[in-house]
Amino acid sequence: MHAAVPPATSVFLPWGTSHLTVLTLTVLGAIGLVELARRGDARTVRASGLVLAGALALVTLGYQVVAFDPAHPGTTLPLQLSDLAPYAAAWAVVSGHRWATALTYYWGLTLSVQALLTPALGGGDFPAPSFLVFFADHVLVVWIAVLLTWGLRRHPTWHDYRFALLATVCWAVPAQVVNVLAGANYGYLDHKPETASLLDLLGPWPWYLLAEAALVVGVWALITLPWVRPPAGSGRSWSPRRRSSARSASPPPGPADDPAASPPSPPHGRSG
């Protein structure tokens, strides 16, 4: 009697059932997080954000430690932007720092979204570890970016735009040095990925790098424009410094504000 042969792991297919399921869950989860942030109490929103950040950091760090192979630095170093975006997103939730929030917005809502739509994933399909880690990294970054931007209303500015561009350039320079020294292709700076991607539409190397840079500059400017005008009311934030900024900006009292010169007025309500 012949021993049963276990079925081979299916290969991931872009726009197959598992891919479409992940994209659907990404959209539904983003909508749910915005509703939670706007309707839930501050403690619940804070706890939900920390859960997302903790899961993202643990999955990313755990996989990078396991996958690293000193004998193959050209493929196992965590030098892709998708390797760095999870840490920026997790730190944005934990600390509320503006630089981390900016990177999460620009990297998450363009590069991570592009990776979700055209995944460079040549391994197995669900539930292969490579599948789970790849989509967890990218989906959680997108969720955190949506939570911070639309849920907690931490909107980007032109300063954030310039910082994100500068940070991306500062990443690209050492990444290309490693590419030259190790024969690697971090950031797809030396050639396009083997799987289909947006880079296929931008011409051959090195011209697609120039087209990609122009596209990033333009698209990031476009996604900054809707937020450059301050909203009518201040949004919710986890940063106490930002909540108190509106009070510090109030003008000094004039003669009409002298309690001796006018009758007392009822106390003001809390700002929204």
C-alpha positions in Angstrom: 0.0 0.0 0.0 1.4 3.4 -1.0 1.8 6.1 1.5 -0.4 9.2 1.0 1.4 12.1 -0.6 0.5 15.4 1.0 -0.9 17.9 -1.5 1.5 20.6 -2.7 1.1 24.1 -1.4 -0.8 26.2 -3.9 1.0 29.1 -5.5 -0.2 32.6 -4.8 -2.1 34.1 -7.8 -2.6 37.8 -8.1 -6.3 38.7 -8.1 -7.2 35.2 -7.1 -9.7 34.3 -4.4 -7.3 34.9 -1.5 -6.0 38.2 -2.9 -9.5 39.5 -3.5 -10.5 38.4 0.0 -7.6 40.3 1.5 -8.5 43.5 -0.4 -12.1 43.3 0.7 -11.1 42.8 4.3 -8.7 45.8 4.0 -11.5 48.1 2.9 -14.0 46.9 5.4 -11.4 47.1 8.3 -10.5 50.6 7.3 -14.1 51.7 7.4 -14.7 50.0 10.7 -11.6 51.7 12.3 -12.8 55.2 11.2 -16.2 54.5 12.7 -14.6 53.3 15.9 -12.4 56.3 16.2 -15.3 58.7 15.7 -17.9 57.0 17.8 -16.0 55.1 20.4 -14.6 56.4 23.6 -11.0 57.5 23.8 -9.8 54.6 25.9 -11.2 52.0 23.4 -9.8 53.8 20.4 -6.4 54.0 22.1 -6.4 50.3 23.0 -7.4 49.4 19.5 -4.6 51.4 18.0 -2.1 49.8 20.4 -3.3 46.3 19.5 -2.7 47.1 15.8 0.7 48.6 16.5 1.8 45.7 18.7 0.7 43.1 16.2 2.4 44.9 13.4 5.7 45.3 15.2 5.8 41.7 16.4 4.9 40.2 13.1 7.4 42.4 11.2 10.3 41.9 13.7 9.7 38.2 14.2 9.7 37.5 10.4 12.8 39.7 9.8 14.8 37.9 12.5 13.8 34.4 11.2 14.3 35.3 7.6 17.7 37.0 7.9 20.6 35.0 6.5 24.1 36.5 6.9 25.2 34.4 3.9 22.6 36.2 1.7 22.5 39.9 2.7 21.3 40.8 -0.8 17.9 39.3 -0.2 17.4 39.0 3.6 18.3 42.4 5.0 15.2 44.5 6.1 16.0 47.4 3.6 12.8 47.6 1.6 10.5 50.5 2.4 7.9 47.9 3.3 10.3 46.6 5.9 10.5 50.1 7.5 6.9 51.3 7.1 5.6 49.0 9.9 7.9 50.5 12.5 7.0 54.0 11.5 3.3 53.1 11.7 3.6 51.4 15.1 5.6 54.3 16.5 3.1 56.8 15.2 0.4 55.1 17.3 2.5 54.7 20.4 4.2 58.1 20.5 2.0 60.4 18.3 5.1 61.9 16.8 4.4 63.9 13.7 7.3 62.5 11.7 6.1 58.9 12.2 2.6 59.9 11.3 3.8 61.6 8.1 5.7 58.5 7.0 2.8 56.3 7.8 0.5 58.5 5.7 2.7 58.8 2.6 4.3 55.4 2.6 1.2 53.6 3.8 -1.4 55.1 1.5 0.7 54.9 -1.7 3.5 52.4 -1.5 1.7 49.9 0.8 -1.5 50.2 -1.2 0.4 49.7 -4.4 2.0 46.6 -2.9 -1.4 45.3 -2.0 -2.8 45.8 -5.5 0.3 44.3 -7.2 2.0 42.1 -4.6 5.5 40.9 -5.4 4.8 37.6 -3.7 6.1 34.5 -5.4 5.5 32.1 -2.6 2.6 30.0 -1.5 -1.0 31.0 -1.2 -3.0 31.2 2.0 -2.2 30.0 4.7 1.6 30.0 3.8 3.7 32.0 6.3 5.0 34.2 3.5 1.4 35.1 2.5 0.3 35.9 6.0 3.4 38.0 6.8 3.3 39.9 3.6 -0.3 40.9 3.8 -0.3 41.5 7.6 2.6 44.0 7.1 0.9 45.9 4.4 -2.7 45.7 5.6 -1.9 46.8 9.1 0.1 49.8 7.9 -2.8 50.9 5.7 -5.3 50.5 8.6 -3.1 52.6 10.9 -2.7 55.3 8.3 -6.5 55.4 7.8 -7.1 55.4 11.6 -4.8 58.3 12.2 -5.8 60.4 9.2 -9.6 60.0 9.0 -10.4 58.5 12.4 -8.3 60.8 14.6 -7.9 63.6 12.0 -4.2 63.9 12.1 -3.9 65.6 8.7 -0.6 66.0 6.8 0.9 69.4 5.9 3.3 70.6 3.4 6.0 70.3 6.0 5.1 66.6 6.4 5.2 66.3 2.6 8.7 67.6 2.4 9.9 65.5 5.3 8.5 62.3 3.7 10.3 63.1 0.4 13.6 63.8 2.2 13.3 60.7 4.4 12.6 58.6 1.2 15.7 60.0 -0.4 17.7 59.3 2.7 16.6 55.7 2.6 17.3 55.3 -1.2 21.0 56.3 -1.0 22.2 53.7 1.5 19.9 51.1 -0.1 21.6 51.6 -3.4 25.0 51.4 -1.8 24.0 48.0 -0.4 22.7 47.0 -3.8 26.0 47.7 -5.4 28.1 46.0 -2.7 25.9 42.9 -2.3 24.4 42.6 -5.8 20.9 43.2 -4.3 17.9 45.0 -5.6 16.4 46.7 -2.6 13.7 49.2 -3.5 13.8 47.8 -7.1 16.4 50.5 -7.8 18.5 48.2 -10.1 15.8 46.3 -12.0 12.0 45.7 -11.9 10.4 43.0 -9.8 9.8 39.7 -11.5 6.1 40.0 -10.9 3.8 42.5 -12.6 3.9 46.0 -11.0 3.3 49.6 -11.8 6.9 49.9 -12.8 6.2 48.0 -15.9 4.4 51.0 -17.3 7.3 53.4 -16.6 9.8 52.3 -19.2 13.2 50.5 -18.9 15.9 51.0 -16.3 17.1 53.6 -15.4 14.4 55.8 -16.9 11.6 54.2 -14.8 13.4 55.5 -11.7 13.0 59.1 -12.9 9.4 58.4 -13.8 8.8 56.8 -10.4 10.4 59.8 -8.6 8.2 62.2 -10.5 5.1 60.2 -9.9 5.9 60.0 -6.1 6.4 63.8 -6.0 3.2 64.5 -7.8 1.0 61.9 -6.2 2.1 62.8 -2.7 1.4 66.5 -3.5 -2.1 65.6 -4.6 -2.9 63.6 -1.4 -1.6 66.6 0.6 -3.8 69.2 -1.0 -7.2 68.1 0.6 -5.7 68.7 4.1 -3.8 72.0 3.7 -6.7 74.1 4.8 -7.5 73.7 8.5 -10.9 72.1 9.3 -13.7 74.1 11.0 -13.2 72.2 14.3 -10.2 70.6 15.8 -10.0 66.8 15.6 -9.4 64.2 18.2 -5.8 63.4 19.0 -3.8 61.3 21.4 -1.2 64.0 21.8 -1.9 66.4 24.7 0.4 69.0 23.2 -1.8 69.3 20.1 -5.0 69.5 22.2 -3.6 72.5 24.1 -2.3 74.3 21.0 -5.7 76.0 20.4 -5.7 77.5 23.8 -2.2 78.9 23.6 -3.1 80.6 20.3 -5.9 82.7 21.8 -5.3 86.5 21.8 -4.5 88.3 25.1 -7.5 89.9 26.8 -8.4 93.4 25.9 -10.2 96.1 27.9 -13.5 94.7 27.2 -12.4 91.4 28.9 -11.7 93.2 32.2 -14.0 91.6 34.8 -14.3 95.0 36.4 -15.5 96.6 33.2 -18.2 94.1 32.2 -20.6 91.7 34.0 -19.5 88.1 34.3 -20.4 85.8 31.4 -21.3 82.1 31.6 -18.4 79.6 31.3 -17.5 78.6 27.8 -18.1 75.0 26.7 -15.3 72.6 25.9 -13.9 73.0 22.4 -14.7 70.2 20.0 
